[in-house]
Amino acid sequence: MQSAARSAYSVIPAKAGIQFGRAPIVRHLGLAEYAPTYQAMRRFTDARGTKTPDELWVLEHPPVYTVGITGRAEHFPRSGEVPVERIDRGGQITYHGPGQAIVYALVDLARRGLTVRAMVTLLERTVIDTLREHDVTAERKIGAPGVYVDGAKIAALGLRVRRGCCYHGIALNVDMDLAPFSAIDPCGDPGLAVTQTRAHGVLAGATEMGDELARRIARLIDK
């Protein structure tokens, strides 16, 4: 496995002027530190041109809390040594750690004719459809982006859009230590229950689930 920093910084934006192919490029970054990955997403988005192919980054993060632009201090960790990163996606605070399947969607929404709401719905549908294939029934909640199983959150999502292009994406809890969620108000919701696919009998690991999500996202944005 490559080092985390090398994995994140090795993602080099495609140069403008190349022939655009509709299928997004899928990159597997392994276990990647959050901060350099976040900066790589921002650089990619700033540097991309009208013909830059979209990309999907499949990865996991070492333990980290991330706080969106509306995050409030009262929801922050009450204990522990997990680092907190303030970032530019929407939403409040969530936790990332090994055993969580993450897909960052670096997509030119304007070129594909997608609204932000449509992209959020697409990511939620991707998780719901993937879980259905593993005999797990999941659902959306009105006014609470993400995916839920029996009322507990199993996947969180957040996006940032700049110049008609989005980045950040979806994080599905697969087989991870859920304890750090108890030190925060997940997504700014005190008492919100959190679950993961392993608790519902899914044997596939984070790498396999991340691959499944990326394949579905690629198919849906090509429609």
Number of C-alpha atoms within 10 A of each C-alpha: 7 12 12 20 16 14 20 26 17 13 18 12 19 16 14 14 10 12 10 13 11 13 13 22 14 18 17 18 24 18 21 23 21 22 16 16 25 19 14 18 23 18 15 19 23 13 14 17 16 13 16 22 22 25 24 24 25 27 27 26 22 17 18 20 22 22 25 20 14 13 19 13 10 11 19 20 20 10 10 8 9 15 12 16 15 14 19 19 20 17 22 22 28 24 26 26 23 20 22 29 28 32 28 25 26 25 24 25 20 14 11 14 11 17 12 17 8 12 20 19 14 17 29 24 21 23 26 22 18 18 20 12 10 14 12 15 15 22 18 18 11 7 6 13 19 26 25 24 21 11 15 14 25 23 27 24 23 21 21 19 18 12 10 17 22 25 23 26 21 24 29 26 27 28 21 18 15 16 10 20 19 17 14 23 20 24 23 20 13 12 10 15 17 18 21 23 24 14 11 15 11 17 14 14 16 23 19 13 25 24 20 17 27 26 15 18 22 20 12 14 19 11 7
